[in-house]
Amino acid sequence: MKSSLDINLPEELKPYHEAIANTIKPYLKIDIKPSSTQWWQSKFGGLPYLPRTIDYPTNKNGEYLKLLAQLNFSEMPRLENFPAQEILPKNGPKASPF
């Protein structure tokens, strides 16, 4: 987990480096590596892990929704105020109101 500003700021923002750094909250840096995953693993895209009791979500036209991301918190460092062992989204992707 990181909590410092370890990026190169543009010249125009360098005078504000300390002020910007003081606003940083703890975060995880995600390194994306193409690979195949199991249903329950964290991923971007692909098919979600859904309980058998949940129908695959669709939009108002009945089209299947696309998975943006699935996070399995048991695969990552412990984050304060986040679950230790849960997969998000819990019940599969949600329909957008848009």
N, C-alpha and C positions, 0 to 999 in steps of 0.2 A: 504494500500500500504506500502511496506517495502523498506527501502533503507540502511539497515545495515547488517553486516555479523553476523547472529545469528546461525551459525552452529559450530559443533565441528570439528576443523581441525585435521588431523593426526599430530603426534608429529613432523614429519619432516618439516611440513609447519607452525608450530606455530611461528617460528621467523619471518615469513613473513605476519603475521595476519594483521598488520596495512596497509602494502602495498596492500594486497588483498582487504581489506575492503575499501580502497580508490578508487577502481575500480568499486565498486558496483553501479549499476544504479537502479532507482526505479523499483520495480517489484511487481506483485501480486502472492501470494502463492495460488495454487489451491488445495483444498481438495476435493478428489473424493469420492463421496458417491453413491453407487448403488441405483438408483431409476428410475422410469419411467418419461419421459419428454414429453412435448408438442413439436410439430414440430418446433416451433420458439425458443425454449430454448437452452442454451449452453449445449453441450454434447460431449462426446468422443464416437465415433462409432454410430451405428444406422443409421437412414435415415435422410438426410438433408432437411432443409426447402428450397424449390425451387419455384420460381415464376412459374405460370402456363405456361408461354411462353418459359420456359427452358426445354429441354429434359434431362432426366437423363444421365449424362456423361458416356461414355464408353471408353475403351482403343482401340487400333488399331485392336484388334480381335473382337470388338463388345461386350466385357464383361463389365458388370456394375462395376464402380469404387467403392471402399469402402471408407466410410467417416472416416477420422482420427479424426477430431475435428470440431466443430461448435461453434463459440463464438458470443454471443449476448451481445454487449457492454452496452445495457441498463440495464443489470443485474449485472454489476460490478462497482466498484468505478471508477470515472472519471480519465482517463489517459491522460497526456499531449501528444499531437500529434496523438491521436487516436480518432476515431469517438465517439460521445456520444450515438448515437442510430443507430446502424447498425449491421447486422448479417454477419459474415465472415465464410466461403467464400461467397461472394456476390451472385455469380451465380452458386452455387453448386461446388462440387469438380472439380478440373482441372485434365486433363490427364497428367501423368508423361511423360517426353520426353524419359525416359529410358525403 
